[in-house]
C-alpha cells in the first residue's frame, strides 16, 4: 500500500476525530501511526503520549523524544505505576494487559480532558492482532483505544515500508519490547531486576552488537543476540568485555543462547497451551 493510499484510508477511519492522542513508545509501529496521523490531522492536533516507568529504558525514552521532535509532534510524558499492581508484579502471561490497562487509564484520567483529545490510538499492527501473546489488545478494547494500523490491515512489513516512505529515522530500528519481557513469567517483576536488565543490555550494545535481549534468570543472565552476531561473541576480547559488562550489572553468570533472539519466548508457550 502506498503512502497516499494509506493516508486516504486513514482519513476515513479518523472521521469525526479532530484531536488525537497516540500511545507512543518510539518503536516503529507507534512512530508510523504518529507520522500518519500528523499528516492527516496536522502536527498541532496530534499528541504523542509516552508512558514512563522503570520498564522503559532510558535510551529508548531519549530516542522517542528525538524522533517525535523530527516529526514536529509534541510529546507528553505520563508516569505509569504498573509496578504498584500486584497482578503485574506477579508476571503471569497476562502481564501486558495490566501494563497497558495502567497506561490507558492514566491517559484517560490525566491527558484526554486536559488536551481536549477526541480519541486515543495505539500502534497494534495486523500481525500483532493475530498473535495470542498480546493481551494488551484486550486493554485497548476495554478503554476504547483505536488501532488504525491493524484496522487498515497493515502488517509489520507494511509498517516498515511506510516508515521508509515517511523518511523516519527509526524505519529499520529493531523491536524493543519493554524490559519486563526479559523476566520469566511467574518470577516477580521489580525495579532492581529491570535496572539490571537495562544496564546489561546497554553493556552488550556498547560492544557494537546490533540488537540483544538479556533474559533475567536470577544470578544467570541469558544473552540473546542476532544469529549473524553469534560468531563475534567467541572472539576472546569481545567475550571478556561482554562478560565483564553483564556481571557489572549485577549478574553472577553470563550465558549466550545459541538460538539467537526469540520473540515471545516466555509468553507464547503458555498462551498457546491455554488457547489449545
Secondary structure, DSSP 8 states (H G I E B T S, - for coil): --HHHHHHHHHHHTTT-SSEEEEE-SSHHHHHHHHHHHHHH-GGGEEEEEEESTTS-HHHHHHHHHHHHHHT-EEEEEE--GGG-HHHHHT-TTHHHHHHHHHHHHHHHHTTTTTT-SEEEE---HHHHT-TT-THHHHHHHTT-B-HHHHTT--HHHHHHHHHHTT-TTTT------GGGGB-TTS---HHHHHHHHHHHHHHHTTT-S-EEEEEETTEEEEEE-GGGGGGGGSHHHHHHHHHHHHHTT-SEEEE-TT---TTTTTHHHHHHHT-
